[in-house]
Structure formats: C-alpha cells, structure tokens
Amino acid sequence: MDARLHPLRAYRLGQDPTITLEDLADRLGTTKASLSRIESGKQQLSEELLRKLVAETGISASALRPDLAKLFMKPPRQSGRDKAAARSRAA
C-alpha cells in the first residue's frame, strides 16, 4: 500500500486546529464514514463531492481525482478575431 497521505487527509491535518472528518463532512453535506473511505482509498470521490471539496479546501481537482480534473479546466480564451469568425459562421 502507498504510504503517502491522501491529499484530503494531508489538508485536514495541516490546518490549525486540525479539521476533523466529522467537521468537514458537516461542511460538505456528507458523512464522516464516506470521507474516511475516500481518504483510505476504498471509495472514489463523486463528481459532486469533488466540486464541493475543491471549493471548500482549495485542493486541486487533479490531486483528488486526476481523471475528473478536466471538468475544472477553463476553456481557452478566444481572440477577438476568433470570436468574430465564430459569429460570422453562426450568421
């Protein structure tokens, strides 16, 4: 088994004072047991809980669920020329 701490556990333990599983579960609207299973690797984060965790903790989605991190990426900005071309194609 990997000896590294799950990013969620590392976050909780790094807070002063330490955030308990129960406190974090209450903030996220989930259960202590669910967070415990996530930290131990027995359960994957759902997309919904991932979004809540990222918002609550600031932990990156790629650290928590690399396979879902693309959901949090902003689309590339279009230049003015690209926007004008898209509008002319739509007309």
N, CA, C and O of each residue as an XYZ file, in Angstrom:
364
protein
N       0.832     -1.173      0.000
C       0.000      0.000      0.000
C       0.881      1.241      0.000
O       1.948      1.244      0.613
N       0.442      2.297     -0.684
C       1.164      3.545     -0.775
C       1.180      4.225      0.591
O       0.138      4.371      1.228
N       2.350      4.634      1.032
C       2.486      5.245      2.353
C       2.177      6.738      2.338
O       2.114      7.355      3.401
N       1.983      7.337      1.165
C       1.686      8.767      1.098
C       0.295      9.044      1.662
O      -0.606      8.209      1.583
N       0.147     10.222      2.227
C      -1.160     10.639      2.737
C      -2.053     11.055      1.573
O      -1.595     11.662      0.605
N      -3.302     10.726      1.683
C      -4.280     11.213      0.717
C      -4.294     12.739      0.831
O      -4.185     13.266      1.938
N      -4.425     13.462     -0.289
C      -4.414     14.926     -0.223
C      -5.454     15.510      0.738
O      -5.219     16.547      1.359
N      -6.589     14.848      0.853
C      -7.618     15.330      1.767
C      -7.159     15.209      3.217
O      -7.349     16.127      4.014
N      -6.561     14.086      3.547
C      -6.056     13.893      4.914
C      -4.918     14.872      5.216
O      -4.852     15.448      6.302
N      -4.027     15.048      4.241
C      -2.921     15.993      4.432
C      -3.461     17.398      4.682
O      -2.948     18.123      5.535
N      -4.488     17.777      3.942
C      -5.115     19.084      4.130
C      -5.683     19.210      5.544
O      -5.408     20.182      6.248
N      -6.478     18.215      5.951
C      -7.119     18.281      7.270
C      -6.098     18.404      8.384
O      -6.244     19.222      9.292
N      -5.046     17.568      8.303
C      -4.040     17.543      9.361
C      -3.171     18.795      9.352
O      -2.573     19.153     10.367
N      -3.107     19.455      8.203
C      -2.288     20.654      8.092
C      -2.958     21.922      8.578
O      -2.323     22.975      8.636
N      -4.217     21.837      8.923
C      -4.942     23.012      9.410
C      -4.696     23.196     10.907
O      -4.443     22.231     11.628
N      -4.771     24.434     11.357
C      -4.576     24.722     12.768
C      -5.797     25.460     13.291
O      -5.955     26.643     12.988
N      -6.647     24.834     14.046
C      -6.558     23.453     14.522
C      -6.940     22.457     13.421
O      -7.584     22.807     12.433
N      -6.526     21.229     13.625
C      -6.832     20.157     12.689
C      -8.340     20.053     12.485
O      -9.112     20.145     13.439
N      -8.746     19.862     11.244
C     -10.169     19.695     10.937
C     -10.512     18.215     11.053
O      -9.842     17.374     10.455
N     -11.533     17.899     11.806
C     -11.935     16.506     11.953
C     -12.736     16.070     10.725
O     -13.277     16.895      9.989
N     -12.795     14.762     10.528
C     -13.623     14.217      9.458
C     -15.074     14.641      9.645
O     -15.763     14.974      8.681
N     -15.519     14.626     10.867
C     -16.904     14.977     11.159
C     -17.196     16.440     10.796
O     -18.227     16.741     10.194
N     -16.288     17.339     11.165
C     -16.487     18.756     10.841
C     -16.515     18.979      9.333
O     -17.373     19.697      8.820
N     -15.578     18.365      8.633
C     -15.525     18.535      7.188
C     -16.747     17.907      6.522
O     -17.307     18.476      5.586
N     -17.153     16.753      6.996
C     -18.347     16.098      6.453
C     -19.570     16.991      6.616
O     -20.389     17.098      5.703
N     -19.695     17.625      7.763
C     -20.818     18.542      8.002
C     -20.789     19.702      7.010
O     -21.825     20.077      6.462
N     -19.615     20.266      6.780
C     -19.476     21.382      5.844
C     -19.849     20.982      4.410
O     -20.383     21.782      3.641
N     -19.552     19.728      4.078
C     -19.758     19.254      2.711
C     -21.108     18.589      2.493
O     -21.485     18.303      1.357
N     -21.830     18.343      3.565
C     -23.117     17.670      3.436
C     -22.983     16.199      3.120
O     -23.776     15.641      2.361
N     -21.973     15.570      3.705
C     -21.765     14.132      3.510
C     -21.514     13.503      4.881
O     -21.716     14.142      5.914
N     -21.074     12.251      4.877
C     -20.854     11.556      6.150
C     -19.367     11.403      6.462
O     -18.516     11.390      5.573
N     -19.095     11.288      7.742
C     -17.738     11.026      8.218
C     -17.227      9.714      7.610
O     -16.070      9.619      7.202
N     -18.099      8.711      7.556
C     -17.702      7.405      7.018
C     -17.306      7.503      5.546
O     -16.345      6.869      5.110
N     -18.047      8.294      4.793
C     -17.738      8.458      3.376
C     -16.366      9.105      3.190
O     -15.565      8.645      2.376
N     -16.098     10.165      3.940
C     -14.791     10.820      3.838
C     -13.665      9.888      4.282
O     -12.579      9.899      3.703
N     -13.923      9.097      5.292
C     -12.922      8.138      5.760
C     -12.586      7.121      4.665
O     -11.419      6.788      4.457
N     -13.613      6.631      3.969
C     -13.382      5.681      2.874
C     -12.621      6.342      1.726
O     -11.791      5.700      1.082
N     -12.894      7.596      1.471
C     -12.179      8.323      0.415
C     -10.715      8.476      0.789
O      -9.835      8.224     -0.033
N     -10.447      8.885      2.017
C      -9.066      9.054      2.475
C      -8.287      7.737      2.463
O      -7.080      7.732      2.220
N      -8.961      6.644      2.720
C      -8.271      5.353      2.764
C      -8.181      4.696      1.392
O      -7.569      3.637      1.246
N      -8.789      5.323      0.386
C      -8.724      4.776     -0.969
C      -9.746      3.700     -1.259
O      -9.672      3.043     -2.297
N     -10.692      3.507     -0.369
C     -11.715      2.474     -0.550
C     -12.903      2.974     -1.361
O     -13.726      2.180     -1.817
N     -12.992      4.293     -1.541
C     -14.106      4.883     -2.279
C     -13.573      6.059     -3.079
O     -12.738      6.820     -2.590
N     -14.058      6.212     -4.323
C     -13.675      7.360     -5.131
C     -14.633      8.515     -4.878
O     -15.802      8.316     -4.547
N     -14.117      9.710     -5.040
C     -14.948     10.897     -4.925
C     -15.929     10.957     -6.085
O     -15.560     10.704     -7.232
N     -17.163     11.289     -5.789
C     -18.130     11.545     -6.849
C     -17.819     12.916     -7.435
O     -17.121     13.719     -6.815
N     -18.333     13.177     -8.620
C     -18.125     14.485     -9.236
C     -18.684     15.599     -8.352
O     -18.055     16.644     -8.186
N     -19.860     15.369     -7.790
C     -20.489     16.372     -6.933
C     -19.648     16.676     -5.696
O     -19.423     17.839     -5.361
N     -19.183     15.622     -5.018
C     -18.379     15.827     -3.816
C     -17.021     16.425     -4.172
O     -16.469     17.216     -3.408
N     -16.490     16.053     -5.316
C     -15.225     16.637     -5.766
C     -15.370     18.148     -5.906
O     -14.516     18.904     -5.443
N     -16.442     18.582     -6.539
C     -16.669     20.030     -6.713
C     -16.752     20.729     -5.348
O     -16.187     21.807     -5.165
N     -17.451     20.116     -4.406
C     -17.580     20.711     -3.069
C     -16.235     20.770     -2.356
O     -15.908     21.770     -1.717
N     -15.455     19.694     -2.466
C     -14.147     19.657     -1.806
C     -13.196     20.696     -2.374
O     -12.489     21.370     -1.625
N     -13.175     20.826     -3.677
C     -12.304     21.817     -4.304
C     -12.689     23.217     -3.820
O     -11.821     24.022     -3.484
N     -13.986     23.500     -3.787
C     -14.456     24.818     -3.341
C     -14.156     25.052     -1.854
O     -13.764     26.153     -1.468
N     -14.335     24.041     -1.036
C     -14.168     24.188      0.416
C     -12.701     24.232      0.841
O     -12.332     25.002      1.727
N     -11.861     23.401      0.205
C     -10.485     23.239      0.674
C      -9.434     23.924     -0.186
O      -8.352     24.257      0.296
N      -9.751     24.133     -1.453
C      -8.746     24.678     -2.368
C      -7.787     23.629     -2.879
O      -6.849     23.953     -3.608
N      -8.001     22.376     -2.513
C      -7.169     21.302     -3.050
C      -7.514     21.175     -4.534
O      -8.685     21.245     -4.908
N      -6.508     20.992     -5.371
C      -6.782     20.912     -6.802
C      -7.528     19.621     -7.143
O      -7.322     18.575     -6.526
N      -8.381     19.731     -8.125
C      -9.123     18.551     -8.590
C      -8.161     17.487     -9.098
O      -8.417     16.293     -8.942
N      -7.059     17.910     -9.704
C      -6.110     16.928    -10.242
C      -5.422     16.137     -9.128
O      -4.997     15.004     -9.351
N      -5.309     16.717     -7.938
C      -4.732     15.981     -6.804
C      -5.730     14.974     -6.245
O      -5.347     13.907     -5.765
N      -7.015     15.322     -6.311
C      -8.054     14.464     -5.731
C      -8.571     13.411     -6.704
O      -8.732     12.251     -6.326
N      -8.829     13.793     -7.934
C      -9.345     12.888     -8.966
C      -8.787     13.319    -10.318
O      -9.469     14.022    -11.065
N      -7.570     12.916    -10.646
C      -6.966     13.348    -11.911
C      -7.851     13.061    -13.124
O      -7.831     13.807    -14.103
N      -8.621     11.987    -13.056
C      -9.478     11.627    -14.187
C     -10.642     12.595    -14.376
O     -11.223     12.644    -15.460
N     -10.996     13.365    -13.348
C     -12.079     14.331    -13.451
C     -11.576     15.776    -13.474
O     -12.379     16.705    -13.560
N     -10.278     15.971    -13.399
C      -9.718     17.319    -13.312
C     -10.098     18.174    -14.515
O     -10.208     19.394    -14.392
N     -10.297     17.562    -15.661
C     -10.639     18.337    -16.866
C     -11.962     19.085    -16.698
O     -12.202     20.075    -17.388
N     -12.809     18.628    -15.801
C     -14.071     19.325    -15.551
C     -13.851     20.707    -14.946
O     -14.743     21.555    -14.984
N     -12.674     20.932    -14.394
C     -12.382     22.182    -13.714
C     -11.503     23.114    -14.540
O     -11.152     24.208    -14.099
N     -11.155     22.668    -15.734
C     -10.307     23.488    -16.596
C     -11.167     24.517    -17.325
O     -12.248     24.204    -17.824
N     -10.674     25.726    -17.374
C     -11.382     26.774    -18.105
C     -11.056     26.621    -19.583
O      -9.919     26.308    -19.936
N     -12.034     26.837    -20.449
C     -11.756     26.757    -21.876
C     -10.773     27.864    -22.266
O     -10.758     28.926    -21.643
N      -9.956     27.620    -23.290
C      -9.002     28.649    -23.694
C      -9.735     29.904    -24.158
O     -10.814     29.826    -24.745
N      -9.148     31.033    -23.891
C      -9.753     32.309    -24.281
C      -9.625     32.474    -25.787
O      -8.596     32.144    -26.377
N     -10.665     32.980    -26.390
C     -10.646     33.241    -27.818
C     -10.182     34.666    -28.061
O     -10.500     35.582    -27.304
N      -9.427     34.828    -29.133
C      -9.027     36.183    -29.513
C     -10.225     36.872    -30.155
O     -11.207     36.217    -30.502
N     -10.147     38.173    -30.312
C     -11.209     38.930    -30.963
C     -11.465     38.425    -32.368
O     -12.614     38.383    -32.809
N     -10.415     38.040    -33.081
C     -10.550     37.530    -34.447
C     -11.302     36.202    -34.443
O     -12.154     35.968    -35.300
N     -10.988     35.327    -33.472
C     -11.683     34.035    -33.382
C     -13.161     34.223    -33.067
O     -14.007     33.511    -33.608
N     -13.476     35.180    -32.192
C     -14.871     35.442    -31.844
C     -15.641     35.965    -33.055
O     -16.777     35.558    -33.298
N     -15.016     36.869    -33.813
C     -15.664     37.433    -34.999
C     -15.910     36.340    -36.028
O     -16.964     36.309    -36.664
N     -14.945     35.443    -36.195
C     -15.100     34.353    -37.158
C     -16.232     33.420    -36.733
O     -16.995     32.946    -37.575
N     -16.341     33.158    -35.437
C     -17.402     32.276    -34.936
C     -18.774     32.923    -35.153
O     -19.735     32.241    -35.511
N     -18.862     34.237    -34.937
C     -20.123     34.936    -35.160
C     -20.527     34.912    -36.636
O     -21.701     34.738    -36.964
N     -19.551     35.086    -37.515
C     -19.886     35.104    -38.952
C     -20.312     33.717    -39.430
O     -21.153     33.589    -40.319
N     -19.717     32.670    -38.823
C     -20.128     31.296    -39.188
C     -21.545     31.013    -38.708
O     -22.297     30.296    -39.368
N     -21.912     31.580    -37.548
C     -23.234     31.338    -36.965
C     -24.323     32.102    -37.717
O     -25.487     31.700    -37.700
N     -23.958     33.182    -38.363
C     -24.973     34.019    -39.069
C     -25.430     33.416    -40.366
O     -26.267     33.998    -41.056
